[in-house]
C-alpha cells in the first residue's frame, strides 16, 4: 500500500460549507417569496375587482375611510380608499428597511422607522428615504365586503 492511499479525504472547508448553506437559504427564500409578476412595482394598479374572491375577509367597505385607509397588520396589508368607491391594497412592508407602515391619513401611508411616506392612491413614494413604492396587494370587493385575494 502506498502512502498516497492512506491520506485522509480532505475536509470540507468552512468557506465551501457556508457558501452551500447560503445558497440553500437563498433558494428557500426565493421559493417562499414567489408570486405573480404584476406586484413588482409599488405603482402598479391594485384596483379591486368586482368578482368574489376566495381569500380572507378583511373588512366592510364602510370600514375604510375615503381619502384614508386601514392597516391589517396580521394579514400584512393596508387597504385604502383614495376616492369614493375605489379601493387599493398594498403590502405593509416598507421597502426601505422592511419595517411595517403604521398609519394612513390624508392620502398618505407612513412608515414610523425613518419617516418614509407613500401615496395611498398608487403606493408611490411621496417622501424618502424609501426609493421605491409599496408592493401592490390583491383584494376583491363584492357588495360591501373587501376580501384578500
Helices and strands as residue ranges (DSSP letters): H 14-32, G 37-39, E 57-60, G 61-63, E 69-72, G 73-75, E 77-83, E 86-91, E 101-105, E 108-111, E 117-119, E 125-127, E 139-142, E 145-148
